[in-house]
Amino acid sequence: MLDETVDIYKTNFVLLIGIAAVVYVPYCILQSLLQPSHMKSDPTHPMAAVLPIIIQLIFALTFEPLVTGGLALAVSVLEADSRRGERLSESHG
């Protein structure tokens, strides 16, 4: 079972990384732009410290579960396809 899982991750690495990158790359860019040192406003302003925390909270409650669900769905579909292929080869062999 573990060997099958590792094989799925190895053969579909680009797909799985792509699913995660769709959310994580824009999030990282947004997070870096909202750092107090990059903001044009006064870095001592209270929103300079609060805004990144709000963005992190929104991300943790909405986008992170979507990424996890997307990865789980992709792996389960790939696993189902793999098992279907094994059954087809057994029935023809």
HTML snippet that shows the backbone in 3Dmol.js (N, CA, C, O; Angstrom):
<script src="https://3Dmol.org/build/3Dmol-min.js"></script>
<div id="view" style="width:600px;height:400px;position:relative"></div>
<script>
const pdb = `
ATOM      1  N   MET A   1       0.824  -1.190   0.000  1.00  0.00           N
ATOM      2  CA  MET A   1       0.000   0.000   0.000  1.00  0.00           C
ATOM      3  C   MET A   1       0.875   1.264   0.000  1.00  0.00           C
ATOM      4  O   MET A   1       0.625   2.195  -0.765  1.00  0.00           O
ATOM      5  N   LEU A   2       1.885   1.289   0.849  1.00  0.00           N
ATOM      6  CA  LEU A   2       2.770   2.449   0.896  1.00  0.00           C
ATOM      7  C   LEU A   2       3.536   2.604  -0.401  1.00  0.00           C
ATOM      8  O   LEU A   2       3.743   3.722  -0.874  1.00  0.00           O
ATOM      9  N   ASP A   3       3.958   1.488  -0.980  1.00  0.00           N
ATOM     10  CA  ASP A   3       4.666   1.544  -2.264  1.00  0.00           C
ATOM     11  C   ASP A   3       3.781   2.133  -3.356  1.00  0.00           C
ATOM     12  O   ASP A   3       4.250   2.915  -4.182  1.00  0.00           O
ATOM     13  N   GLU A   4       2.502   1.761  -3.363  1.00  0.00           N
ATOM     14  CA  GLU A   4       1.570   2.298  -4.352  1.00  0.00           C
ATOM     15  C   GLU A   4       1.402   3.807  -4.179  1.00  0.00           C
ATOM     16  O   GLU A   4       1.361   4.553  -5.157  1.00  0.00           O
ATOM     17  N   THR A   5       1.305   4.241  -2.934  1.00  0.00           N
ATOM     18  CA  THR A   5       1.140   5.669  -2.652  1.00  0.00           C
ATOM     19  C   THR A   5       2.361   6.452  -3.094  1.00  0.00           C
ATOM     20  O   THR A   5       2.230   7.503  -3.721  1.00  0.00           O
ATOM     21  N   VAL A   6       3.535   5.957  -2.779  1.00  0.00           N
ATOM     22  CA  VAL A   6       4.769   6.619  -3.190  1.00  0.00           C
ATOM     23  C   VAL A   6       4.860   6.658  -4.711  1.00  0.00           C
ATOM     24  O   VAL A   6       5.308   7.651  -5.286  1.00  0.00           O
ATOM     25  N   ASP A   7       4.438   5.583  -5.359  1.00  0.00           N
ATOM     26  CA  ASP A   7       4.466   5.543  -6.819  1.00  0.00           C
ATOM     27  C   ASP A   7       3.515   6.585  -7.422  1.00  0.00           C
ATOM     28  O   ASP A   7       3.850   7.238  -8.410  1.00  0.00           O
ATOM     29  N   ILE A   8       2.344   6.733  -6.828  1.00  0.00           N
ATOM     30  CA  ILE A   8       1.399   7.751  -7.315  1.00  0.00           C
ATOM     31  C   ILE A   8       2.005   9.143  -7.170  1.00  0.00           C
ATOM     32  O   ILE A   8       1.921   9.959  -8.089  1.00  0.00           O
ATOM     33  N   TYR A   9       2.613   9.414  -6.024  1.00  0.00           N
ATOM     34  CA  TYR A   9       3.229  10.729  -5.824  1.00  0.00           C
ATOM     35  C   TYR A   9       4.406  10.950  -6.771  1.00  0.00           C
ATOM     36  O   TYR A   9       4.595  12.060  -7.268  1.00  0.00           O
ATOM     37  N   LYS A  10       5.198   9.909  -7.027  1.00  0.00           N
ATOM     38  CA  LYS A  10       6.344  10.060  -7.922  1.00  0.00           C
ATOM     39  C   LYS A  10       5.909  10.301  -9.359  1.00  0.00           C
ATOM     40  O   LYS A  10       6.459  11.168 -10.038  1.00  0.00           O
ATOM     41  N   THR A  11       4.936   9.546  -9.822  1.00  0.00           N
ATOM     42  CA  THR A  11       4.535   9.671 -11.222  1.00  0.00           C
ATOM     43  C   THR A  11       3.679  10.900 -11.493  1.00  0.00           C
ATOM     44  O   THR A  11       3.569  11.329 -12.642  1.00  0.00           O
ATOM     45  N   ASN A  12       3.077  11.470 -10.470  1.00  0.00           N
ATOM     46  CA  ASN A  12       2.193  12.623 -10.651  1.00  0.00           C
ATOM     47  C   ASN A  12       2.665  13.837  -9.861  1.00  0.00           C
ATOM     48  O   ASN A  12       1.860  14.678  -9.461  1.00  0.00           O
ATOM     49  N   PHE A  13       3.959  13.923  -9.642  1.00  0.00           N
ATOM     50  CA  PHE A  13       4.529  14.991  -8.819  1.00  0.00           C
ATOM     51  C   PHE A  13       4.189  16.374  -9.364  1.00  0.00           C
ATOM     52  O   PHE A  13       3.799  17.258  -8.601  1.00  0.00           O
ATOM     53  N   VAL A  14       4.328  16.572 -10.657  1.00  0.00           N
ATOM     54  CA  VAL A  14       4.085  17.888 -11.261  1.00  0.00           C
ATOM     55  C   VAL A  14       2.622  18.298 -11.082  1.00  0.00           C
ATOM     56  O   VAL A  14       2.332  19.455 -10.778  1.00  0.00           O
ATOM     57  N   LEU A  15       1.710  17.354 -11.270  1.00  0.00           N
ATOM     58  CA  LEU A  15       0.291  17.650 -11.076  1.00  0.00           C
ATOM     59  C   LEU A  15       0.005  18.082  -9.647  1.00  0.00           C
ATOM     60  O   LEU A  15      -0.682  19.079  -9.423  1.00  0.00           O
ATOM     61  N   LEU A  16       0.525  17.342  -8.687  1.00  0.00           N
ATOM     62  CA  LEU A  16       0.260  17.649  -7.279  1.00  0.00           C
ATOM     63  C   LEU A  16       0.899  18.968  -6.862  1.00  0.00           C
ATOM     64  O   LEU A  16       0.289  19.742  -6.124  1.00  0.00           O
ATOM     65  N   ILE A  17       2.107  19.229  -7.320  1.00  0.00           N
ATOM     66  CA  ILE A  17       2.752  20.508  -7.023  1.00  0.00           C
ATOM     67  C   ILE A  17       1.987  21.651  -7.683  1.00  0.00           C
ATOM     68  O   ILE A  17       1.848  22.726  -7.101  1.00  0.00           O
ATOM     69  N   GLY A  18       1.495  21.421  -8.885  1.00  0.00           N
ATOM     70  CA  GLY A  18       0.720  22.441  -9.594  1.00  0.00           C
ATOM     71  C   GLY A  18      -0.555  22.803  -8.864  1.00  0.00           C
ATOM     72  O   GLY A  18      -0.918  23.978  -8.799  1.00  0.00           O
ATOM     73  N   ILE A  19      -1.248  21.802  -8.306  1.00  0.00           N
ATOM     74  CA  ILE A  19      -2.465  22.062  -7.550  1.00  0.00           C
ATOM     75  C   ILE A  19      -2.156  22.957  -6.359  1.00  0.00           C
ATOM     76  O   ILE A  19      -2.874  23.924  -6.103  1.00  0.00           O
ATOM     77  N   ALA A  20      -1.104  22.642  -5.639  1.00  0.00           N
ATOM     78  CA  ALA A  20      -0.740  23.442  -4.470  1.00  0.00           C
ATOM     79  C   ALA A  20      -0.224  24.816  -4.876  1.00  0.00           C
ATOM     80  O   ALA A  20      -0.500  25.807  -4.200  1.00  0.00           O
ATOM     81  N   ALA A  21       0.517  24.881  -5.965  1.00  0.00           N
ATOM     82  CA  ALA A  21       1.115  26.156  -6.388  1.00  0.00           C
ATOM     83  C   ALA A  21       0.068  27.173  -6.818  1.00  0.00           C
ATOM     84  O   ALA A  21       0.283  28.377  -6.680  1.00  0.00           O
ATOM     85  N   VAL A  22      -1.063  26.705  -7.336  1.00  0.00           N
ATOM     86  CA  VAL A  22      -2.127  27.622  -7.761  1.00  0.00           C
ATOM     87  C   VAL A  22      -2.570  28.506  -6.598  1.00  0.00           C
ATOM     88  O   VAL A  22      -2.932  29.665  -6.803  1.00  0.00           O
ATOM     89  N   VAL A  23      -2.543  27.977  -5.397  1.00  0.00           N
ATOM     90  CA  VAL A  23      -2.966  28.758  -4.229  1.00  0.00           C
ATOM     91  C   VAL A  23      -1.772  29.349  -3.487  1.00  0.00           C
ATOM     92  O   VAL A  23      -1.801  30.519  -3.105  1.00  0.00           O
ATOM     93  N   TYR A  24      -0.735  28.563  -3.280  1.00  0.00           N
ATOM     94  CA  TYR A  24       0.358  29.007  -2.421  1.00  0.00           C
ATOM     95  C   TYR A  24       1.221  30.113  -3.032  1.00  0.00           C
ATOM     96  O   TYR A  24       1.679  30.998  -2.309  1.00  0.00           O
ATOM     97  N   VAL A  25       1.451  30.079  -4.335  1.00  0.00           N
ATOM     98  CA  VAL A  25       2.302  31.106  -4.947  1.00  0.00           C
ATOM     99  C   VAL A  25       1.667  32.493  -4.856  1.00  0.00           C
ATOM    100  O   VAL A  25       2.333  33.426  -4.406  1.00  0.00           O
ATOM    101  N   PRO A  26       0.395  32.670  -5.269  1.00  0.00           N
ATOM    102  CA  PRO A  26      -0.200  34.001  -5.100  1.00  0.00           C
ATOM    103  C   PRO A  26      -0.278  34.428  -3.632  1.00  0.00           C
ATOM    104  O   PRO A  26      -0.109  35.604  -3.312  1.00  0.00           O
ATOM    105  N   TYR A  27      -0.533  33.468  -2.747  1.00  0.00           N
ATOM    106  CA  TYR A  27      -0.589  33.797  -1.326  1.00  0.00           C
ATOM    107  C   TYR A  27       0.761  34.308  -0.827  1.00  0.00           C
ATOM    108  O   TYR A  27       0.817  35.300  -0.100  1.00  0.00           O
ATOM    109  N   CYS A  28       1.835  33.643  -1.207  1.00  0.00           N
ATOM    110  CA  CYS A  28       3.173  34.077  -0.771  1.00  0.00           C
ATOM    111  C   CYS A  28       3.512  35.455  -1.328  1.00  0.00           C
ATOM    112  O   CYS A  28       4.113  36.273  -0.631  1.00  0.00           O
ATOM    113  N   ILE A  29       3.135  35.720  -2.577  1.00  0.00           N
ATOM    114  CA  ILE A  29       3.383  37.034  -3.160  1.00  0.00           C
ATOM    115  C   ILE A  29       2.599  38.091  -2.399  1.00  0.00           C
ATOM    116  O   ILE A  29       3.143  39.137  -2.044  1.00  0.00           O
ATOM    117  N   LEU A  30       1.321  37.821  -2.149  1.00  0.00           N
ATOM    118  CA  LEU A  30       0.491  38.766  -1.396  1.00  0.00           C
ATOM    119  C   LEU A  30       1.043  39.000   0.001  1.00  0.00           C
ATOM    120  O   LEU A  30       1.100  40.135   0.473  1.00  0.00           O
ATOM    121  N   GLN A  31       1.443  37.932   0.651  1.00  0.00           N
ATOM    122  CA  GLN A  31       1.992  38.046   2.006  1.00  0.00           C
ATOM    123  C   GLN A  31       3.280  38.874   2.011  1.00  0.00           C
ATOM    124  O   GLN A  31       3.491  39.675   2.921  1.00  0.00           O
ATOM    125  N   SER A  32       4.136  38.691   1.011  1.00  0.00           N
ATOM    126  CA  SER A  32       5.382  39.463   0.985  1.00  0.00           C
ATOM    127  C   SER A  32       5.120  40.931   0.678  1.00  0.00           C
ATOM    128  O   SER A  32       5.828  41.805   1.178  1.00  0.00           O
ATOM    129  N   LEU A  33       4.110  41.207  -0.139  1.00  0.00           N
ATOM    130  CA  LEU A  33       3.779  42.602  -0.431  1.00  0.00           C
ATOM    131  C   LEU A  33       3.152  43.317   0.754  1.00  0.00           C
ATOM    132  O   LEU A  33       3.216  44.543   0.846  1.00  0.00           O
ATOM    133  N   LEU A  34       2.547  42.560   1.659  1.00  0.00           N
ATOM    134  CA  LEU A  34       1.893  43.165   2.815  1.00  0.00           C
ATOM    135  C   LEU A  34       2.800  43.274   4.036  1.00  0.00           C
ATOM    136  O   LEU A  34       2.360  43.690   5.108  1.00  0.00           O
ATOM    137  N   GLN A  35       4.049  42.906   3.874  1.00  0.00           N
ATOM    138  CA  GLN A  35       4.982  43.079   4.983  1.00  0.00           C
ATOM    139  C   GLN A  35       5.131  44.565   5.282  1.00  0.00           C
ATOM    140  O   GLN A  35       5.161  45.373   4.354  1.00  0.00           O
ATOM    141  N   PRO A  36       5.222  44.941   6.536  1.00  0.00           N
ATOM    142  CA  PRO A  36       5.323  46.367   6.880  1.00  0.00           C
ATOM    143  C   PRO A  36       6.459  47.093   6.178  1.00  0.00           C
ATOM    144  O   PRO A  36       6.336  48.283   5.887  1.00  0.00           O
ATOM    145  N   SER A  37       7.555  46.413   5.899  1.00  0.00           N
ATOM    146  CA  SER A  37       8.685  47.080   5.240  1.00  0.00           C
ATOM    147  C   SER A  37       8.371  47.415   3.779  1.00  0.00           C
ATOM    148  O   SER A  37       8.984  48.322   3.217  1.00  0.00           O
ATOM    149  N   HIS A  38       7.429  46.700   3.152  1.00  0.00           N
ATOM    150  CA  HIS A  38       7.067  46.948   1.766  1.00  0.00           C
ATOM    151  C   HIS A  38       5.895  47.910   1.614  1.00  0.00           C
ATOM    152  O   HIS A  38       5.639  48.418   0.522  1.00  0.00           O
ATOM    153  N   MET A  39       5.193  48.154   2.696  1.00  0.00           N
ATOM    154  CA  MET A  39       4.017  49.027   2.614  1.00  0.00           C
ATOM    155  C   MET A  39       4.459  50.482   2.541  1.00  0.00           C
ATOM    156  O   MET A  39       5.388  50.900   3.232  1.00  0.00           O
ATOM    157  N   LYS A  40       3.783  51.238   1.700  1.00  0.00           N
ATOM    158  CA  LYS A  40       4.150  52.639   1.528  1.00  0.00           C
ATOM    159  C   LYS A  40       3.651  53.495   2.689  1.00  0.00           C
ATOM    160  O   LYS A  40       4.133  54.606   2.907  1.00  0.00           O
ATOM    161  N   SER A  41       2.686  52.967   3.422  1.00  0.00           N
ATOM    162  CA  SER A  41       2.177  53.726   4.563  1.00  0.00           C
ATOM    163  C   SER A  41       3.133  53.594   5.753  1.00  0.00           C
ATOM    164  O   SER A  41       4.162  52.922   5.675  1.00  0.00           O
ATOM    165  N   ASP A  42       2.780  54.225   6.805  1.00  0.00           N
ATOM    166  CA  ASP A  42       3.586  54.225   8.023  1.00  0.00           C
ATOM    167  C   ASP A  42       3.635  52.810   8.609  1.00  0.00           C
ATOM    168  O   ASP A  42       2.587  52.261   8.945  1.00  0.00           O
ATOM    169  N   PRO A  43       4.834  52.198   8.742  1.00  0.00           N
ATOM    170  CA  PRO A  43       4.922  50.841   9.279  1.00  0.00           C
ATOM    171  C   PRO A  43       4.508  50.740  10.741  1.00  0.00           C
ATOM    172  O   PRO A  43       4.270  49.642  11.243  1.00  0.00           O
ATOM    173  N   THR A  44       4.419  51.868  11.425  1.00  0.00           N
ATOM    174  CA  THR A  44       3.982  51.829  12.821  1.00  0.00           C
ATOM    175  C   THR A  44       2.461  51.913  12.941  1.00  0.00           C
ATOM    176  O   THR A  44       1.918  51.813  14.041  1.00  0.00           O
ATOM    177  N   HIS A  45       1.781  52.095  11.821  1.00  0.00           N
ATOM    178  CA  HIS A  45       0.324  52.140  11.826  1.00  0.00           C
ATOM    179  C   HIS A  45      -0.214  50.783  12.279  1.00  0.00           C
ATOM    180  O   HIS A  45       0.325  49.751  11.881  1.00  0.00           O
ATOM    181  N   PRO A  46      -1.275  50.762  13.109  1.00  0.00           N
ATOM    182  CA  PRO A  46      -1.789  49.478  13.617  1.00  0.00           C
ATOM    183  C   PRO A  46      -2.190  48.490  12.519  1.00  0.00           C
ATOM    184  O   PRO A  46      -2.036  47.282  12.699  1.00  0.00           O
ATOM    185  N   MET A  47      -2.697  48.978  11.396  1.00  0.00           N
ATOM    186  CA  MET A  47      -3.100  48.071  10.320  1.00  0.00           C
ATOM    187  C   MET A  47      -1.905  47.392   9.664  1.00  0.00           C
ATOM    188  O   MET A  47      -2.055  46.331   9.058  1.00  0.00           O
ATOM    189  N   ALA A  48      -0.734  47.984   9.776  1.00  0.00           N
ATOM    190  CA  ALA A  48       0.465  47.375   9.196  1.00  0.00           C
ATOM    191  C   ALA A  48       0.770  46.037   9.864  1.00  0.00           C
ATOM    192  O   ALA A  48       1.311  45.130   9.231  1.00  0.00           O
ATOM    193  N   ALA A  49       0.426  45.918  11.129  1.00  0.00           N
ATOM    194  CA  ALA A  49       0.653  44.667  11.845  1.00  0.00           C
ATOM    195  C   ALA A  49      -0.554  43.736  11.762  1.00  0.00           C
ATOM    196  O   ALA A  49      -0.405  42.514  11.774  1.00  0.00           O
ATOM    197  N   VAL A  50      -1.734  44.313  11.680  1.00  0.00           N
ATOM    198  CA  VAL A  50      -2.962  43.518  11.720  1.00  0.00           C
ATOM    199  C   VAL A  50      -3.296  42.898  10.363  1.00  0.00           C
ATOM    200  O   VAL A  50      -3.790  41.773  10.305  1.00  0.00           O
ATOM    201  N   LEU A  51      -3.036  43.612   9.283  1.00  0.00           N
ATOM    202  CA  LEU A  51      -3.417  43.132   7.963  1.00  0.00           C
ATOM    203  C   LEU A  51      -2.797  41.780   7.599  1.00  0.00           C
ATOM    204  O   LEU A  51      -3.522  40.909   7.120  1.00  0.00           O
ATOM    205  N   PRO A  52      -1.501  41.562   7.800  1.00  0.00           N
ATOM    206  CA  PRO A  52      -0.949  40.228   7.509  1.00  0.00           C
ATOM    207  C   PRO A  52      -1.590  39.120   8.349  1.00  0.00           C
ATOM    208  O   PRO A  52      -1.735  37.991   7.880  1.00  0.00           O
ATOM    209  N   ILE A  53      -1.968  39.435   9.572  1.00  0.00           N
ATOM    210  CA  ILE A  53      -2.618  38.430  10.422  1.00  0.00           C
ATOM    211  C   ILE A  53      -4.004  38.096   9.881  1.00  0.00           C
ATOM    212  O   ILE A  53      -4.410  36.934   9.877  1.00  0.00           O
ATOM    213  N   ILE A  54      -4.727  39.111   9.426  1.00  0.00           N
ATOM    214  CA  ILE A  54      -6.050  38.886   8.844  1.00  0.00           C
ATOM    215  C   ILE A  54      -5.939  38.044   7.578  1.00  0.00           C
ATOM    216  O   ILE A  54      -6.721  37.115   7.375  1.00  0.00           O
ATOM    217  N   ILE A  55      -4.969  38.370   6.731  1.00  0.00           N
ATOM    218  CA  ILE A  55      -4.757  37.601   5.502  1.00  0.00           C
ATOM    219  C   ILE A  55      -4.418  36.147   5.836  1.00  0.00           C
ATOM    220  O   ILE A  55      -4.925  35.230   5.190  1.00  0.00           O
ATOM    221  N   GLN A  56      -3.580  35.934   6.824  1.00  0.00           N
ATOM    222  CA  GLN A  56      -3.200  34.577   7.244  1.00  0.00           C
ATOM    223  C   GLN A  56      -4.421  33.813   7.749  1.00  0.00           C
ATOM    224  O   GLN A  56      -4.581  32.633   7.436  1.00  0.00           O
ATOM    225  N   LEU A  57      -5.265  34.457   8.509  1.00  0.00           N
ATOM    226  CA  LEU A  57      -6.460  33.814   9.045  1.00  0.00           C
ATOM    227  C   LEU A  57      -7.427  33.440   7.924  1.00  0.00           C
ATOM    228  O   LEU A  57      -7.965  32.332   7.904  1.00  0.00           O
ATOM    229  N   ILE A  58      -7.643  34.360   7.001  1.00  0.00           N
ATOM    230  CA  ILE A  58      -8.520  34.067   5.858  1.00  0.00           C
ATOM    231  C   ILE A  58      -7.966  32.892   5.057  1.00  0.00           C
ATOM    232  O   ILE A  58      -8.716  32.004   4.653  1.00  0.00           O
ATOM    233  N   PHE A  59      -6.661  32.889   4.828  1.00  0.00           N
ATOM    234  CA  PHE A  59      -6.032  31.802   4.086  1.00  0.00           C
ATOM    235  C   PHE A  59      -6.203  30.477   4.812  1.00  0.00           C
ATOM    236  O   PHE A  59      -6.552  29.470   4.195  1.00  0.00           O
ATOM    237  N   ALA A  60      -5.960  30.470   6.117  1.00  0.00           N
ATOM    238  CA  ALA A  60      -6.025  29.230   6.894  1.00  0.00           C
ATOM    239  C   ALA A  60      -7.443  28.664   6.937  1.00  0.00           C
ATOM    240  O   ALA A  60      -7.625  27.448   6.974  1.00  0.00           O
ATOM    241  N   LEU A  61      -8.434  29.533   6.931  1.00  0.00           N
ATOM    242  CA  LEU A  61      -9.814  29.068   7.049  1.00  0.00           C
ATOM    243  C   LEU A  61     -10.474  28.749   5.712  1.00  0.00           C
ATOM    244  O   LEU A  61     -11.459  28.012   5.678  1.00  0.00           O
ATOM    245  N   THR A  62      -9.956  29.286   4.616  1.00  0.00           N
ATOM    246  CA  THR A  62     -10.619  29.076   3.328  1.00  0.00           C
ATOM    247  C   THR A  62      -9.742  28.351   2.320  1.00  0.00           C
ATOM    248  O   THR A  62     -10.100  27.266   1.861  1.00  0.00           O
ATOM    249  N   PHE A  63      -8.623  28.917   1.975  1.00  0.00           N
ATOM    250  CA  PHE A  63      -7.833  28.379   0.873  1.00  0.00           C
ATOM    251  C   PHE A  63      -7.072  27.115   1.231  1.00  0.00           C
ATOM    252  O   PHE A  63      -6.958  26.213   0.401  1.00  0.00           O
ATOM    253  N   GLU A  64      -6.556  27.030   2.432  1.00  0.00           N
ATOM    254  CA  GLU A  64      -5.791  25.837   2.811  1.00  0.00           C
ATOM    255  C   GLU A  64      -6.657  24.575   2.786  1.00  0.00           C
ATOM    256  O   GLU A  64      -6.200  23.548   2.284  1.00  0.00           O
ATOM    257  N   PRO A  65      -7.891  24.609   3.308  1.00  0.00           N
ATOM    258  CA  PRO A  65      -8.740  23.419   3.156  1.00  0.00           C
ATOM    259  C   PRO A  65      -9.037  23.079   1.689  1.00  0.00           C
ATOM    260  O   PRO A  65      -9.152  21.905   1.338  1.00  0.00           O
ATOM    261  N   LEU A  66      -9.161  24.095   0.839  1.00  0.00           N
ATOM    262  CA  LEU A  66      -9.396  23.830  -0.580  1.00  0.00           C
ATOM    263  C   LEU A  66      -8.203  23.129  -1.219  1.00  0.00           C
ATOM    264  O   LEU A  66      -8.377  22.218  -2.029  1.00  0.00           O
ATOM    265  N   VAL A  67      -6.995  23.548  -0.860  1.00  0.00           N
ATOM    266  CA  VAL A  67      -5.789  22.895  -1.386  1.00  0.00           C
ATOM    267  C   VAL A  67      -5.727  21.453  -0.897  1.00  0.00           C
ATOM    268  O   VAL A  67      -5.453  20.539  -1.675  1.00  0.00           O
ATOM    269  N   THR A  68      -5.979  21.253   0.381  1.00  0.00           N
ATOM    270  CA  THR A  68      -5.953  19.907   0.941  1.00  0.00           C
ATOM    271  C   THR A  68      -6.998  19.022   0.269  1.00  0.00           C
ATOM    272  O   THR A  68      -6.721  17.871  -0.069  1.00  0.00           O
ATOM    273  N   GLY A  69      -8.198  19.563   0.076  1.00  0.00           N
ATOM    274  CA  GLY A  69      -9.240  18.803  -0.598  1.00  0.00           C
ATOM    275  C   GLY A  69      -8.896  18.506  -2.044  1.00  0.00           C
ATOM    276  O   GLY A  69      -9.152  17.405  -2.532  1.00  0.00           O
ATOM    277  N   GLY A  70      -8.316  19.481  -2.733  1.00  0.00           N
ATOM    278  CA  GLY A  70      -7.917  19.276  -4.117  1.00  0.00           C
ATOM    279  C   GLY A  70      -6.853  18.206  -4.256  1.00  0.00           C
ATOM    280  O   GLY A  70      -6.909  17.374  -5.162  1.00  0.00           O
ATOM    281  N   LEU A  71      -5.887  18.230  -3.359  1.00  0.00           N
ATOM    282  CA  LEU A  71      -4.839  17.206  -3.390  1.00  0.00           C
ATOM    283  C   LEU A  71      -5.403  15.831  -3.051  1.00  0.00           C
ATOM    284  O   LEU A  71      -5.043  14.838  -3.683  1.00  0.00           O
ATOM    285  N   ALA A  72      -6.287  15.769  -2.056  1.00  0.00           N
ATOM    286  CA  ALA A  72      -6.903  14.486  -1.690  1.00  0.00           C
ATOM    287  C   ALA A  72      -7.742  13.940  -2.831  1.00  0.00           C
ATOM    288  O   ALA A  72      -7.709  12.742  -3.111  1.00  0.00           O
ATOM    289  N   LEU A  73      -8.495  14.810  -3.490  1.00  0.00           N
ATOM    290  CA  LEU A  73      -9.312  14.376  -4.627  1.00  0.00           C
ATOM    291  C   LEU A  73      -8.430  13.868  -5.771  1.00  0.00           C
ATOM    292  O   LEU A  73      -8.712  12.827  -6.365  1.00  0.00           O
ATOM    293  N   ALA A  74      -7.370  14.605  -6.073  1.00  0.00           N
ATOM    294  CA  ALA A  74      -6.477  14.183  -7.157  1.00  0.00           C
ATOM    295  C   ALA A  74      -5.853  12.830  -6.861  1.00  0.00           C
ATOM    296  O   ALA A  74      -5.799  11.967  -7.737  1.00  0.00           O
ATOM    297  N   VAL A  75      -5.383  12.637  -5.642  1.00  0.00           N
ATOM    298  CA  VAL A  75      -4.752  11.369  -5.283  1.00  0.00           C
ATOM    299  C   VAL A  75      -5.777  10.236  -5.320  1.00  0.00           C
ATOM    300  O   VAL A  75      -5.466   9.136  -5.777  1.00  0.00           O
ATOM    301  N   SER A  76      -6.999  10.497  -4.842  1.00  0.00           N
ATOM    302  CA  SER A  76      -8.002   9.426  -4.861  1.00  0.00           C
ATOM    303  C   SER A  76      -8.406   9.063  -6.285  1.00  0.00           C
ATOM    304  O   SER A  76      -8.619   7.886  -6.579  1.00  0.00           O
ATOM    305  N   VAL A  77      -8.516  10.043  -7.169  1.00  0.00           N
ATOM    306  CA  VAL A  77      -8.833   9.749  -8.575  1.00  0.00           C
ATOM    307  C   VAL A  77      -7.691   8.978  -9.221  1.00  0.00           C
ATOM    308  O   VAL A  77      -7.923   8.018  -9.956  1.00  0.00           O
ATOM    309  N   LEU A  78      -6.461   9.394  -8.950  1.00  0.00           N
ATOM    310  CA  LEU A  78      -5.314   8.680  -9.507  1.00  0.00           C
ATOM    311  C   LEU A  78      -5.251   7.251  -8.981  1.00  0.00           C
ATOM    312  O   LEU A  78      -4.933   6.326  -9.728  1.00  0.00           O
ATOM    313  N   GLU A  79      -5.551   7.070  -7.705  1.00  0.00           N
ATOM    314  CA  GLU A  79      -5.555   5.726  -7.112  1.00  0.00           C
ATOM    315  C   GLU A  79      -6.659   4.875  -7.731  1.00  0.00           C
ATOM    316  O   GLU A  79      -6.438   3.703  -8.035  1.00  0.00           O
ATOM    317  N   ALA A  80      -7.839   5.451  -7.921  1.00  0.00           N
ATOM    318  CA  ALA A  80      -8.945   4.704  -8.534  1.00  0.00           C
ATOM    319  C   ALA A  80      -8.589   4.305  -9.961  1.00  0.00           C
ATOM    320  O   ALA A  80      -8.861   3.178 -10.376  1.00  0.00           O
ATOM    321  N   ASP A  81      -7.986   5.216 -10.712  1.00  0.00           N
ATOM    322  CA  ASP A  81      -7.560   4.900 -12.077  1.00  0.00           C
ATOM    323  C   ASP A  81      -6.508   3.796 -12.084  1.00  0.00           C
ATOM    324  O   ASP A  81      -6.519   2.914 -12.943  1.00  0.00           O
ATOM    325  N   SER A  82      -5.603   3.860 -11.117  1.00  0.00           N
ATOM    326  CA  SER A  82      -4.551   2.848 -11.024  1.00  0.00           C
ATOM    327  C   SER A  82      -5.159   1.480 -10.743  1.00  0.00           C
ATOM    328  O   SER A  82      -4.773   0.487 -11.361  1.00  0.00           O
ATOM    329  N   ARG A  83      -6.098   1.426  -9.823  1.00  0.00           N
ATOM    330  CA  ARG A  83      -6.737   0.140  -9.496  1.00  0.00           C
ATOM    331  C   ARG A  83      -7.584  -0.365 -10.652  1.00  0.00           C
ATOM    332  O   ARG A  83      -7.641  -1.568 -10.910  1.00  0.00           O
ATOM    333  N   ARG A  84      -8.246   0.560 -11.352  1.00  0.00           N
ATOM    334  CA  ARG A  84      -9.050   0.164 -12.510  1.00  0.00           C
ATOM    335  C   ARG A  84      -8.147  -0.443 -13.590  1.00  0.00           C
ATOM    336  O   ARG A  84      -8.501  -1.436 -14.224  1.00  0.00           O
ATOM    337  N   GLY A  85      -6.985   0.166 -13.785  1.00  0.00           N
ATOM    338  CA  GLY A  85      -6.031  -0.365 -14.757  1.00  0.00           C
ATOM    339  C   GLY A  85      -5.522  -1.738 -14.368  1.00  0.00           C
ATOM    340  O   GLY A  85      -5.321  -2.595 -15.229  1.00  0.00           O
ATOM    341  N   GLU A  86      -5.312  -1.957 -13.072  1.00  0.00           N
ATOM    342  CA  GLU A  86      -4.860  -3.267 -12.606  1.00  0.00           C
ATOM    343  C   GLU A  86      -5.929  -4.332 -12.848  1.00  0.00           C
ATOM    344  O   GLU A  86      -5.619  -5.446 -13.271  1.00  0.00           O
ATOM    345  N   ARG A  87      -7.195  -3.982 -12.577  1.00  0.00           N
ATOM    346  CA  ARG A  87      -8.287  -4.938 -12.795  1.00  0.00           C
ATOM    347  C   ARG A  87      -8.448  -5.266 -14.280  1.00  0.00           C
ATOM    348  O   ARG A  87      -8.711  -6.413 -14.641  1.00  0.00           O
ATOM    349  N   LEU A  88      -8.291  -4.259 -15.137  1.00  0.00           N
ATOM    350  CA  LEU A  88      -8.408  -4.506 -16.563  1.00  0.00           C
ATOM    351  C   LEU A  88      -7.290  -5.429 -17.054  1.00  0.00           C
ATOM    352  O   LEU A  88      -7.526  -6.329 -17.860  1.00  0.00           O
ATOM    353  N   SER A  89      -6.076  -5.198 -16.562  1.00  0.00           N
ATOM    354  CA  SER A  89      -4.956  -6.030 -16.998  1.00  0.00           C
ATOM    355  C   SER A  89      -5.098  -7.460 -16.458  1.00  0.00           C
ATOM    356  O   SER A  89      -4.678  -8.408 -17.122  1.00  0.00           O
ATOM    357  N   GLU A  90      -5.679  -7.629 -15.271  1.00  0.00           N
ATOM    358  CA  GLU A  90      -5.904  -8.958 -14.727  1.00  0.00           C
ATOM    359  C   GLU A  90      -6.975  -9.711 -15.505  1.00  0.00           C
ATOM    360  O   GLU A  90      -6.862 -10.919 -15.712  1.00  0.00           O
ATOM    361  N   SER A  91      -8.018  -8.995 -15.938  1.00  0.00           N
ATOM    362  CA  SER A  91      -9.092  -9.662 -16.669  1.00  0.00           C
ATOM    363  C   SER A  91      -8.660 -10.046 -18.085  1.00  0.00           C
ATOM    364  O   SER A  91      -9.203 -10.994 -18.652  1.00  0.00           O
ATOM    365  N   HIS A  92      -7.703  -9.336 -18.662  1.00  0.00           N
ATOM    366  CA  HIS A  92      -7.225  -9.653 -20.000  1.00  0.00           C
ATOM    367  C   HIS A  92      -6.019 -10.583 -19.979  1.00  0.00           C
ATOM    368  O   HIS A  92      -5.607 -11.100 -21.017  1.00  0.00           O
ATOM    369  N   GLY A  93      -5.471 -10.788 -18.824  1.00  0.00           N
ATOM    370  CA  GLY A  93      -4.249 -11.578 -18.737  1.00  0.00           C
ATOM    371  C   GLY A  93      -4.517 -12.952 -18.369  1.00  0.00           C
ATOM    372  O   GLY A  93      -3.589 -13.752 -18.252  1.00  0.00           O
TER     373      GLY A  93
END
`;
const viewer = $3Dmol.createViewer("view");
viewer.addModel(pdb, "pdb");
viewer.setStyle({}, {cartoon: {color: "spectrum"}});
viewer.zoomTo();
viewer.render();
</script>
